[in-house]
């Protein structure tokens, strides 16, 4: 993992550039003094390599205060060198501005079991005010949380002083519950799964606080919490809430650290990446996926790394970085072709050739190449698991858009009809949003009888609200 050596912060020119808020000069000097590449700097700061190149050449400026704090935090700039409230700042001179993190959401606090419980409390039962305060700094939080997850020392979970003994059989049953929620989500959409996920997390929290367990059992419990928090964060996001998922995903990172299973942390980062490229922050997707890949690349987990590469590719595509996106997708396809290994996590069962083709099509669509997108979506359709209704519906809706954009309205309408078949079964605000985008595209060719049939059928369908 790249890092900025301590000696850089004693360099007179670096200190002068930071003191003058000359981030163009500061970026160039820090990179050169550290022996880093622009790609390394981009990974640390959550920006793109193309943005850093333009920043250092003077063609772009860094002016947004949140972006500035995120940039400096990612590099690990000492707080005393800049007049800003950095997340790791301390001392009287830095306490006047409101902290960007709410209470125990601050990733710079020790990664102890107590802090994990507090983060879990905030996610499933904390005040909405605290969640809002925490999430207003989500850009800063991403870089800081990812850095802390990668480098912080975690406190082993210790045996509770009192309480019944936590058994392996109970942990097996709890994991099966999480797996069942995951399966229901894939087939039917998030629907009411958020409430079920929250209830499961609350019971896991009770066990964490009230039962007795040794260190090995404690790690297993933390692993289930990490897995469940990741899934519940996804349920919240799929139901249409774009802010609250982060509190679950950052909780999952803390629990993954306590479990000592780096694969679970990579899984949480993969959903943080989805959140990034879906909410206008694709550079966050690239940074999260790259950091996760750095940690798992030596574990012999081809399916996990392939999945992370598709997340990274989506971020690159949203940024318009065509070659980077295609390179990541090519490597993902190679890894997927190797098949799953014994070290790949069981919760990654859904990564297959169809998923790679579908994500490839999505990237082509973002890159303005509907012809290549349509071809990839056709391959995805042939290889996807038929029971994974939501993924099938998402890719079909994008395929319909790709066909229409390349002028094949008949093929687009045929795909759209299949999407509407699935719309009657799925409970997913995210899927509904894709359907709306698809219908918007068909309205532009409403003169076609094929498009008219779809539009008339859609108009006669019940609204998303009346189906839930």
C-alpha positions as CSV (number, residue, x, y, z in Angstrom):
1,X,0.0,0.0,0.0
2,X,1.5,3.4,-1.0
3,X,2.2,5.9,1.8
4,X,3.8,9.3,2.3
5,X,7.0,9.0,4.4
6,X,7.3,11.2,7.5
7,X,10.3,13.0,6.3
8,X,8.2,14.7,3.5
9,X,6.4,16.8,6.1
10,X,9.7,18.4,7.2
11,X,10.5,19.6,3.7
12,X,10.5,23.4,3.6
13,X,9.0,23.6,0.1
14,X,6.2,21.1,1.0
15,X,5.4,23.0,4.2
16,X,5.3,26.3,2.3
17,X,3.0,25.0,-0.4
18,X,0.6,23.6,2.1
19,X,0.7,26.8,4.2
20,X,-0.2,28.8,1.1
21,X,-3.0,26.4,0.1
22,X,-1.1,25.8,-3.2
23,X,-2.4,22.3,-3.7
24,X,-1.1,22.1,-7.2
25,X,2.5,22.6,-6.0
26,X,1.9,20.6,-2.9
27,X,0.6,17.6,-4.8
28,X,3.6,17.6,-7.1
29,X,6.2,18.1,-4.3
30,X,4.7,15.4,-2.0
31,X,4.6,12.9,-4.9
32,X,8.2,13.6,-5.9
33,X,9.6,13.7,-2.4
34,X,7.7,10.4,-1.6
35,X,8.8,8.6,-4.9
36,X,5.1,8.0,-5.6
37,X,3.3,7.8,-9.0
38,X,0.2,9.8,-9.8
39,X,-1.7,6.5,-9.6
40,X,-0.5,6.0,-6.0
41,X,-1.5,9.6,-5.1
42,X,-4.9,9.0,-6.6
43,X,-5.4,5.9,-4.6
44,X,-4.5,7.7,-1.4
45,X,-6.6,10.7,-2.0
46,X,-9.7,9.2,-3.6
47,X,-9.3,11.3,-6.8
48,X,-8.6,10.1,-10.3
49,X,-5.2,10.1,-11.9
50,X,-6.5,12.4,-14.7
51,X,-7.6,14.9,-12.1
52,X,-4.3,14.9,-10.3
53,X,-2.5,15.4,-13.6
54,X,-4.6,18.4,-14.4
55,X,-4.2,19.7,-10.8
56,X,-0.4,19.5,-10.9
57,X,-0.3,21.1,-14.4
58,X,-2.5,24.0,-13.2
59,X,-5.5,23.1,-15.4
60,X,-7.7,22.2,-12.5
61,X,-8.0,23.6,-9.0
62,X,-9.0,22.1,-5.6
63,X,-11.5,24.5,-4.1
64,X,-14.3,22.5,-2.4
65,X,-13.6,22.4,1.3
66,X,-14.7,18.8,1.8
67,X,-12.5,17.7,-1.2
68,X,-9.6,19.6,0.3
69,X,-10.0,17.9,3.6
70,X,-10.4,14.5,2.0
71,X,-7.2,15.1,-0.2
72,X,-5.1,16.1,2.8
73,X,-6.5,13.4,5.1
74,X,-5.7,10.7,2.5
75,X,-2.1,11.9,2.3
76,X,-1.8,11.9,6.1
77,X,-0.9,15.6,6.2
78,X,-0.1,16.6,9.8
79,X,-2.9,18.8,11.2
80,X,-0.4,21.5,12.2
81,X,0.6,22.2,8.6
82,X,-2.8,23.4,7.4
83,X,-5.5,25.6,9.0
84,X,-8.3,23.1,8.6
85,X,-10.2,20.8,10.9
86,X,-8.7,17.5,9.7
87,X,-10.3,14.3,11.2
88,X,-7.1,13.3,13.0
89,X,-6.4,16.8,14.3
90,X,-6.2,17.5,18.0
91,X,-5.3,20.2,20.4
92,X,-7.0,23.4,21.4
93,X,-6.3,25.2,18.2
94,X,-8.2,22.6,16.2
95,X,-11.2,22.2,18.4
96,X,-13.3,25.2,17.4
97,X,-14.8,23.9,14.1
98,X,-17.4,21.2,14.4
99,X,-15.9,17.8,14.0
100,X,-16.7,16.1,10.7
101,X,-17.6,12.8,12.5
102,X,-20.4,12.2,15.1
103,X,-19.1,10.6,18.3
104,X,-18.0,7.0,17.8
105,X,-18.4,7.2,14.1
106,X,-14.9,8.9,14.0
107,X,-12.6,6.3,12.3
108,X,-9.6,7.8,14.1
109,X,-10.9,6.5,17.4
110,X,-9.5,3.1,18.5
111,X,-10.9,0.1,16.7
112,X,-12.0,-1.6,19.8
113,X,-15.0,-3.9,20.4
114,X,-16.7,-1.1,22.4
115,X,-16.4,1.3,19.4
116,X,-17.7,-1.4,17.1
117,X,-20.8,-1.7,19.4
118,X,-21.3,2.1,19.4
119,X,-21.0,2.1,15.6
120,X,-23.6,-0.6,15.4
121,X,-25.8,1.3,17.8
122,X,-25.6,4.3,15.5
123,X,-26.5,2.3,12.4
124,X,-29.5,0.4,13.8
125,X,-30.8,2.7,16.6
126,X,-28.8,5.9,16.8
127,X,-30.4,9.3,16.5
128,X,-31.1,10.6,13.0
129,X,-29.2,13.8,14.0
130,X,-26.1,11.9,14.6
131,X,-26.4,9.9,11.4
132,X,-26.9,13.1,9.5
133,X,-23.8,14.7,11.1
134,X,-21.8,11.6,10.3
135,X,-23.0,11.4,6.7
136,X,-22.4,15.0,5.8
137,X,-18.7,14.2,5.7
138,X,-19.1,10.9,3.8
139,X,-16.4,11.9,1.3
140,X,-13.9,12.6,4.1
141,X,-15.1,9.5,6.0
142,X,-14.5,7.2,3.0
143,X,-10.8,8.0,2.7
144,X,-10.3,8.1,6.5
145,X,-12.2,4.9,7.2
146,X,-10.5,2.9,4.4
147,X,-7.1,4.1,5.6
148,X,-8.0,3.1,9.2
149,X,-9.4,-0.3,8.2
150,X,-6.2,-1.0,6.4
151,X,-3.7,0.2,9.0
152,X,-5.3,0.4,12.5
153,X,-4.7,-2.2,15.1
154,X,-7.9,-4.0,16.2
155,X,-8.5,-5.0,19.8
156,X,-9.4,-8.8,20.1
157,X,-12.9,-9.4,21.3
158,X,-12.7,-10.5,24.9
159,X,-14.8,-12.9,26.9
160,X,-17.8,-11.2,28.6
161,X,-17.6,-11.3,32.4
162,X,-21.1,-12.8,32.8
163,X,-23.7,-14.3,30.6
164,X,-24.5,-17.7,28.9
165,X,-21.9,-19.3,26.8
166,X,-22.1,-18.5,23.1
167,X,-22.1,-21.8,21.2
168,X,-20.9,-22.8,17.7
169,X,-24.3,-24.2,16.9
170,X,-25.9,-20.8,17.5
171,X,-23.3,-19.0,15.4
172,X,-24.0,-21.5,12.6
173,X,-27.7,-20.7,12.8
174,X,-27.1,-16.9,12.9
175,X,-24.9,-17.2,9.7
176,X,-27.7,-19.2,8.0
177,X,-30.1,-16.3,8.8
178,X,-27.8,-13.8,7.1
179,X,-27.4,-16.1,4.1
180,X,-31.2,-16.5,3.9
181,X,-31.6,-12.7,3.8
182,X,-29.0,-12.5,1.0
183,X,-30.9,-15.1,-1.0
184,X,-34.2,-13.4,-0.6
185,X,-32.7,-10.1,-1.7
186,X,-31.3,-11.6,-4.9
187,X,-34.6,-13.2,-5.9
188,X,-37.2,-10.6,-4.7
189,X,-35.4,-7.3,-4.1
190,X,-34.9,-5.5,-0.8
191,X,-38.6,-5.0,0.0
192,X,-39.0,-5.2,3.7
193,X,-35.6,-6.8,4.3
194,X,-34.2,-3.7,5.9
195,X,-36.4,-4.3,9.0
196,X,-35.3,-8.0,9.1
197,X,-31.7,-7.0,8.8
198,X,-32.0,-4.5,11.6
199,X,-33.7,-7.0,13.9
200,X,-30.9,-9.5,13.2
201,X,-28.2,-6.9,13.9
202,X,-29.9,-6.0,17.2
203,X,-29.9,-9.6,18.3
204,X,-26.2,-9.9,17.3
205,X,-25.5,-6.8,19.3
206,X,-27.3,-8.3,22.3
207,X,-25.1,-11.5,22.0
208,X,-22.0,-9.4,21.7
209,X,-22.7,-7.5,24.9
210,X,-24.4,-10.1,27.1
211,X,-23.0,-13.5,26.3
212,X,-19.7,-15.2,27.2
213,X,-17.3,-16.2,24.5
214,X,-13.6,-16.9,23.9
215,X,-11.5,-15.0,21.4
216,X,-12.1,-17.4,18.5
217,X,-15.9,-17.3,19.1
218,X,-15.8,-13.6,19.4
219,X,-14.1,-13.3,16.0
220,X,-16.8,-15.5,14.5
221,X,-19.5,-13.3,16.0
222,X,-17.8,-10.2,14.6
223,X,-17.7,-11.9,11.2
224,X,-21.4,-12.4,11.2
225,X,-22.0,-8.8,12.3
226,X,-19.8,-7.6,9.4
227,X,-21.6,-9.7,6.9
228,X,-25.0,-8.8,8.2
229,X,-24.2,-5.0,8.4
230,X,-22.9,-5.1,4.9
231,X,-26.1,-6.8,3.6
232,X,-28.4,-4.5,5.6
233,X,-26.6,-1.5,4.3
234,X,-27.2,-2.8,0.8
235,X,-30.9,-3.4,1.6
236,X,-31.2,0.2,2.7
237,X,-29.5,1.5,-0.5
238,X,-31.6,-0.8,-2.7
239,X,-34.7,0.6,-1.1
240,X,-33.8,4.1,-2.3
241,X,-32.0,5.6,0.7
242,X,-28.7,7.0,-0.6
243,X,-27.3,8.3,2.7
244,X,-28.0,5.8,5.6
245,X,-26.2,2.8,4.0
246,X,-22.8,4.3,4.8
247,X,-23.3,4.0,8.5
248,X,-23.9,0.3,8.1
249,X,-21.0,-0.2,5.8
250,X,-18.6,1.7,8.1
251,X,-19.9,-0.5,10.9
252,X,-19.2,-3.5,8.8
253,X,-15.6,-2.4,8.3
254,X,-15.1,-2.2,12.1
255,X,-16.6,-5.6,12.6
256,X,-14.5,-7.1,9.8
257,X,-11.4,-5.7,11.4
258,X,-12.4,-7.4,14.7
259,X,-13.1,-10.6,12.9
260,X,-9.6,-10.6,11.3
261,X,-11.2,-11.6,8.0
262,X,-9.9,-9.2,5.4
263,X,-12.3,-10.6,2.9
264,X,-15.3,-9.3,4.8
265,X,-13.7,-5.8,4.8
266,X,-13.2,-6.1,1.1
267,X,-16.9,-7.0,0.7
268,X,-18.0,-3.9,2.6
269,X,-15.7,-1.8,0.5
270,X,-17.3,-3.3,-2.7
271,X,-20.6,-1.9,-1.6
272,X,-19.1,1.4,-0.7
273,X,-17.8,1.4,-4.3
274,X,-21.3,0.8,-5.6
275,X,-22.6,3.6,-3.5
276,X,-19.8,5.8,-4.9
277,X,-20.4,5.3,-8.6
278,X,-24.2,5.4,-8.1
279,X,-24.3,8.7,-6.2
280,X,-21.9,10.9,-8.3
281,X,-18.6,10.0,-6.6
282,X,-17.0,7.5,-9.0
283,X,-13.5,8.3,-7.7
284,X,-14.6,6.9,-4.3
285,X,-15.6,3.7,-6.1
286,X,-12.1,3.4,-7.7
287,X,-10.3,4.2,-4.4
288,X,-12.4,1.7,-2.3
289,X,-12.1,-1.1,-4.8
290,X,-8.4,-0.6,-5.3
291,X,-7.7,-0.6,-1.6
292,X,-9.7,-3.8,-1.2
293,X,-7.9,-5.4,-4.0
294,X,-4.5,-4.5,-2.5
295,X,-5.5,-6.4,0.6
296,X,-6.8,-9.6,-1.0
297,X,-4.6,-10.0,-4.1
298,X,-2.4,-12.6,-2.3
299,X,-5.2,-14.6,-0.7
300,X,-5.9,-16.8,-3.8
301,X,-9.5,-15.5,-4.2
302,X,-10.1,-15.0,-7.9
303,X,-13.9,-14.6,-7.6
304,X,-13.5,-11.9,-4.9
305,X,-10.8,-10.0,-6.9
306,X,-12.9,-10.3,-10.1
307,X,-15.9,-8.7,-8.4
308,X,-13.8,-5.9,-7.0
309,X,-12.3,-5.2,-10.5
310,X,-15.8,-4.8,-11.9
311,X,-16.6,-2.2,-9.2
312,X,-13.4,-0.4,-10.0
313,X,-14.2,-0.5,-13.7
314,X,-17.6,1.0,-13.1
315,X,-15.9,3.9,-11.3
316,X,-13.5,4.4,-14.2
317,X,-16.3,4.3,-16.7
318,X,-18.3,6.9,-14.9
319,X,-15.1,9.1,-14.9
320,X,-14.8,8.6,-18.7
321,X,-11.5,6.6,-18.2
322,X,-12.1,4.2,-21.0
323,X,-8.8,2.3,-21.1
324,X,-8.6,1.9,-17.3
325,X,-12.2,0.5,-17.3
326,X,-11.5,-1.9,-20.1
327,X,-8.2,-3.1,-18.5
328,X,-10.0,-3.8,-15.2
329,X,-12.8,-5.7,-17.0
330,X,-10.3,-7.7,-18.9
331,X,-8.5,-8.8,-15.8
332,X,-11.9,-9.5,-14.1
333,X,-12.8,-11.9,-16.9
334,X,-9.5,-13.7,-16.7
335,X,-9.9,-14.2,-12.9
336,X,-13.5,-15.3,-13.3
337,X,-12.5,-17.9,-15.9
338,X,-10.2,-19.5,-13.3
339,X,-13.2,-20.5,-11.3
340,X,-13.8,-20.1,-7.5
341,X,-11.1,-21.2,-5.2
342,X,-11.5,-22.7,-1.7
343,X,-10.4,-19.4,-0.3
344,X,-13.2,-17.4,-2.0
345,X,-15.9,-16.4,0.6
346,X,-19.1,-18.4,0.5
347,X,-21.2,-15.2,0.3
348,X,-19.8,-14.5,-3.2
349,X,-21.6,-17.3,-4.9
350,X,-23.2,-14.9,-7.4
351,X,-20.0,-13.9,-9.2
352,X,-20.1,-15.7,-12.6
353,X,-19.5,-15.1,-16.3
354,X,-22.9,-13.4,-16.6
355,X,-22.1,-10.9,-13.9
356,X,-18.8,-10.0,-15.6
357,X,-20.6,-9.6,-19.0
358,X,-23.3,-7.5,-17.4
359,X,-20.9,-5.1,-15.7
360,X,-19.0,-4.9,-18.9
361,X,-22.2,-3.8,-20.7
362,X,-22.9,-1.2,-18.0
363,X,-19.4,0.2,-18.5
364,X,-19.8,0.4,-22.3
365,X,-23.1,2.2,-21.8
366,X,-21.5,4.7,-19.4
367,X,-18.7,5.2,-21.9
368,X,-21.1,6.0,-24.7
369,X,-20.8,2.8,-26.7
370,X,-24.3,1.3,-26.9
371,X,-23.4,-1.3,-29.6
372,X,-20.7,-2.9,-27.4
373,X,-23.0,-2.6,-24.4
374,X,-25.9,-4.4,-26.2
375,X,-23.5,-7.3,-27.2
376,X,-22.2,-7.7,-23.6
377,X,-25.8,-7.7,-22.2
378,X,-26.7,-10.4,-24.6
379,X,-23.9,-12.6,-23.3
380,X,-24.9,-11.7,-19.7
381,X,-28.4,-12.9,-20.3
382,X,-27.2,-16.2,-21.5
383,X,-25.0,-16.8,-18.5
384,X,-26.9,-15.3,-15.5
385,X,-28.5,-17.4,-12.8
386,X,-32.2,-17.3,-13.7
387,X,-33.2,-17.1,-10.0
388,X,-31.3,-13.8,-9.6
389,X,-34.3,-11.8,-10.7
390,X,-33.1,-8.3,-9.7
391,X,-29.7,-8.6,-11.4
392,X,-31.4,-10.0,-14.5
393,X,-33.9,-7.1,-14.4
394,X,-31.2,-4.4,-14.0
395,X,-29.1,-5.7,-16.9
396,X,-32.2,-6.2,-19.1
397,X,-33.2,-2.6,-18.5
398,X,-29.8,-1.4,-19.4
399,X,-29.8,-3.6,-22.5
400,X,-33.1,-2.1,-23.6
401,X,-31.6,1.4,-23.3
402,X,-28.5,0.2,-25.2
403,X,-30.6,-1.2,-28.1
404,X,-32.7,2.0,-28.3
405,X,-29.6,4.2,-28.3
406,X,-28.1,2.2,-31.2
407,X,-31.3,2.5,-33.2
408,X,-32.7,-1.0,-32.7
409,X,-36.1,-0.1,-31.1
410,X,-37.6,-3.5,-31.7
411,X,-34.8,-5.3,-29.7
412,X,-35.0,-2.6,-27.1
413,X,-38.8,-3.0,-26.7
414,X,-38.5,-6.8,-26.5
415,X,-36.0,-6.4,-23.6
416,X,-38.2,-3.8,-22.0
417,X,-41.2,-6.2,-22.0
418,X,-39.1,-8.8,-20.1
419,X,-38.2,-6.0,-17.6
420,X,-41.9,-5.3,-17.0
421,X,-42.5,-9.0,-16.4
422,X,-39.9,-8.8,-13.6
423,X,-41.2,-5.5,-12.3
424,X,-44.4,-7.2,-11.1
425,X,-42.2,-9.5,-8.8
426,X,-39.4,-7.2,-7.5
427,X,-39.5,-4.9,-4.6
428,X,-36.5,-2.7,-5.2
429,X,-36.5,1.1,-5.5
430,X,-33.2,0.9,-7.3
431,X,-34.7,-1.4,-9.9
432,X,-37.7,0.9,-10.2
433,X,-35.3,3.7,-10.9
434,X,-33.7,1.7,-13.8
435,X,-37.2,1.0,-15.2
436,X,-38.0,4.7,-15.1
437,X,-34.7,5.5,-17.0
438,X,-35.6,2.8,-19.6
439,X,-39.1,4.2,-20.1
440,X,-37.7,7.7,-20.5
441,X,-35.5,6.4,-23.3
442,X,-38.5,4.7,-25.0
443,X,-40.5,7.9,-24.9
444,X,-38.0,9.5,-27.2
445,X,-39.0,6.9,-29.9
446,X,-42.7,6.8,-29.0
447,X,-43.5,6.9,-32.7
448,X,-42.5,3.3,-33.0
449,X,-45.3,0.8,-32.5
450,X,-42.9,-1.4,-30.5
451,X,-42.2,1.4,-28.1
452,X,-45.9,2.3,-27.9
453,X,-46.7,-1.2,-26.7
454,X,-44.2,-1.0,-23.9
455,X,-45.3,2.5,-22.9
456,X,-49.0,1.6,-22.8
457,X,-48.3,-1.5,-20.7
458,X,-46.1,0.5,-18.3
459,X,-48.8,3.2,-17.9
460,X,-51.3,0.5,-16.9
461,X,-49.1,-1.1,-14.3
462,X,-49.5,-0.2,-10.6
463,X,-47.0,2.3,-9.2
464,X,-44.1,1.2,-7.1
465,X,-45.7,2.7,-4.0
466,X,-48.9,0.6,-4.5
467,X,-46.9,-2.6,-4.9
468,X,-45.0,-2.3,-1.6
